[in-house]
Amino acid sequence: MRRLLFWLLGMALFLGALIVGWRLAAANAAPLDLNLIWVTLDGIAVWQLVLISMAMGGSGVLLGASVLGARGWLLRRRYRGTIRRLESELHQMRSLPLAGATGAFPSSGEPGPSVPGADSPSPSDRQA
């Protein structure tokens, strides 16, 4: 039922556009002379000019959207590669052993050094 409704709606829109286009062509059938900078068009109907200008405008919009879509696709592709590289680097860093740690937890109960070089003697101890 829903499919039939969409089909009928599509056909109604198509027929409506066809009727509007037919009426536009019939109302604007007078020939025109168009002098552009690089070319002269003699005896072209107004509806043809409207159709040509709509086609050129649509082509420009399609070209612009295509360029933006291609740019976005290339950016996403580059960012996916960067993210993949950074994730592998992070995984490698997670699997590195900690400096000075012999195990995950100290066995004697006292905490290990939390700052590198914390177990080295202080400068005042060295002088004595």
VEXMIBA-343122 format. One record per residue (C-alpha): z, y, x; residue number from 1. Coordinates in steps of 0.2 Angstrom, whole numbers, plus 5000, padded with zeros to 4 digits. Example, Ala and Ser with C-alpha at 12.3 -4.5 7.8 and 13.67 -1.06 7.14 Angstrom:
! VEXMIBA-343122
+------+------+------+-----+
!    Z !    Y !    X !  nr !
+------+------+------+-----+
! 5039 ! 4978 ! 5062 !   1 !
! 5036 ! 4995 ! 5068 !   2 !
+------+------+------+-----+
END
This chain:
! VEXMIBA-343122
+------+------+------+-----+
!    Z !    Y !    X !  nr !
+------+------+------+-----+
! 5000 ! 5000 ! 5000 !   1 !
! 5005 ! 5012 ! 5014 !   2 !
! 4989 ! 5008 ! 5023 !   3 !
! 4978 ! 5012 ! 5008 !   4 !
! 4987 ! 5028 ! 5006 !   5 !
! 4983 ! 5033 ! 5024 !   6 !
! 4965 ! 5028 ! 5022 !   7 !
! 4963 ! 5038 ! 5006 !   8 !
! 4972 ! 5053 ! 5014 !   9 !
! 4960 ! 5052 ! 5029 !  10 !
! 4945 ! 5051 ! 5018 !  11 !
! 4951 ! 5066 ! 5008 !  12 !
! 4953 ! 5076 ! 5024 !  13 !
! 4936 ! 5070 ! 5030 !  14 !
! 4927 ! 5075 ! 5014 !  15 !
! 4936 ! 5091 ! 5013 !  16 !
! 4930 ! 5096 ! 5031 !  17 !
! 4913 ! 5090 ! 5026 !  18 !
! 4912 ! 5101 ! 5011 !  19 !
! 4920 ! 5116 ! 5020 !  20 !
! 4907 ! 5114 ! 5034 !  21 !
! 4893 ! 5113 ! 5021 !  22 !
! 4898 ! 5128 ! 5012 !  23 !
! 4900 ! 5138 ! 5029 !  24 !
! 4882 ! 5133 ! 5034 !  25 !
! 4875 ! 5138 ! 5017 !  26 !
! 4884 ! 5155 ! 5017 !  27 !
! 4879 ! 5159 ! 5035 !  28 !
! 4861 ! 5153 ! 5037 !  29 !
! 4854 ! 5170 ! 5042 !  30 !
! 4846 ! 5169 ! 5059 !  31 !
! 4853 ! 5180 ! 5072 !  32 !
! 4847 ! 5187 ! 5089 !  33 !
! 4860 ! 5185 ! 5102 !  34 !
! 4858 ! 5194 ! 5119 !  35 !
! 4871 ! 5187 ! 5132 !  36 !
! 4871 ! 5193 ! 5150 !  37 !
! 4862 ! 5178 ! 5157 !  38 !
! 4852 ! 5172 ! 5142 !  39 !
! 4845 ! 5178 ! 5125 !  40 !
! 4846 ! 5167 ! 5110 !  41 !
! 4833 ! 5171 ! 5096 !  42 !
! 4834 ! 5165 ! 5078 !  43 !
! 4851 ! 5156 ! 5080 !  44 !
! 4861 ! 5154 ! 5064 !  45 !
! 4879 ! 5160 ! 5063 !  46 !
! 4886 ! 5143 ! 5058 !  47 !
! 4878 ! 5136 ! 5074 !  48 !
! 4886 ! 5149 ! 5084 !  49 !
! 4903 ! 5145 ! 5076 !  50 !
! 4901 ! 5127 ! 5079 !  51 !
! 4896 ! 5130 ! 5097 !  52 !
! 4910 ! 5141 ! 5101 !  53 !
! 4923 ! 5129 ! 5093 !  54 !
! 4915 ! 5115 ! 5104 !  55 !
! 4917 ! 5125 ! 5119 !  56 !
! 4935 ! 5131 ! 5115 !  57 !
! 4940 ! 5113 ! 5112 !  58 !
! 4932 ! 5107 ! 5128 !  59 !
! 4942 ! 5120 ! 5137 !  60 !
! 4958 ! 5115 ! 5129 !  61 !
! 4954 ! 5097 ! 5133 !  62 !
! 4950 ! 5101 ! 5151 !  63 !
! 4966 ! 5111 ! 5153 !  64 !
! 4976 ! 5097 ! 5145 !  65 !
! 4968 ! 5084 ! 5157 !  66 !
! 4972 ! 5094 ! 5172 !  67 !
! 4990 ! 5096 ! 5167 !  68 !
! 4991 ! 5077 ! 5163 !  69 !
! 4984 ! 5072 ! 5179 !  70 !
! 4996 ! 5084 ! 5189 !  71 !
! 5011 ! 5077 ! 5179 !  72 !
! 5005 ! 5059 ! 5183 !  73 !
! 5003 ! 5062 ! 5201 !  74 !
! 5020 ! 5071 ! 5202 !  75 !
! 5029 ! 5056 ! 5193 !  76 !
! 5020 ! 5044 ! 5205 !  77 !
! 5026 ! 5054 ! 5220 !  78 !
! 5044 ! 5055 ! 5213 !  79 !
! 5045 ! 5037 ! 5209 !  80 !
! 5041 ! 5033 ! 5227 !  81 !
! 5054 ! 5045 ! 5233 !  82 !
! 5067 ! 5038 ! 5222 !  83 !
! 5063 ! 5020 ! 5227 !  84 !
! 5064 ! 5025 ! 5245 !  85 !
! 5081 ! 5034 ! 5242 !  86 !
! 5088 ! 5019 ! 5232 !  87 !
! 5083 ! 5007 ! 5246 !  88 !
! 5092 ! 5019 ! 5259 !  89 !
! 5107 ! 5020 ! 5248 !  90 !
! 5108 ! 5001 ! 5247 !  91 !
! 5106 ! 4999 ! 5266 !  92 !
! 5121 ! 5012 ! 5268 !  93 !
! 5132 ! 5002 ! 5256 !  94 !
! 5129 ! 4986 ! 5265 !  95 !
! 5134 ! 4994 ! 5282 !  96 !
! 5151 ! 4989 ! 5289 !  97 !
! 5165 ! 5002 ! 5290 !  98 !
! 5169 ! 5009 ! 5308 !  99 !
! 5185 ! 5001 ! 5314 ! 100 !
! 5189 ! 4990 ! 5299 ! 101 !
! 5192 ! 4972 ! 5302 ! 102 !
! 5193 ! 4967 ! 5284 ! 103 !
! 5193 ! 4974 ! 5267 ! 104 !
! 5212 ! 4976 ! 5266 ! 105 !
! 5224 ! 4977 ! 5281 ! 106 !
! 5235 ! 4962 ! 5283 ! 107 !
! 5250 ! 4970 ! 5290 ! 108 !
! 5253 ! 4981 ! 5274 ! 109 !
! 5251 ! 4998 ! 5284 ! 110 !
! 5236 ! 5008 ! 5280 ! 111 !
! 5222 ! 5009 ! 5293 ! 112 !
! 5216 ! 5026 ! 5300 ! 113 !
! 5208 ! 5036 ! 5287 ! 114 !
! 5200 ! 5049 ! 5298 ! 115 !
! 5190 ! 5044 ! 5313 ! 116 !
! 5200 ! 5047 ! 5329 ! 117 !
! 5217 ! 5048 ! 5320 ! 118 !
! 5224 ! 5034 ! 5330 ! 119 !
! 5220 ! 5043 ! 5347 ! 120 !
! 5234 ! 5052 ! 5355 ! 121 !
! 5236 ! 5071 ! 5351 ! 122 !
! 5233 ! 5084 ! 5365 ! 123 !
! 5252 ! 5087 ! 5368 ! 124 !
! 5255 ! 5068 ! 5371 ! 125 !
! 5241 ! 5068 ! 5384 ! 126 !
! 5250 ! 5081 ! 5395 ! 127 !
! 5266 ! 5072 ! 5396 ! 128 !
+------+------+------+-----+
END
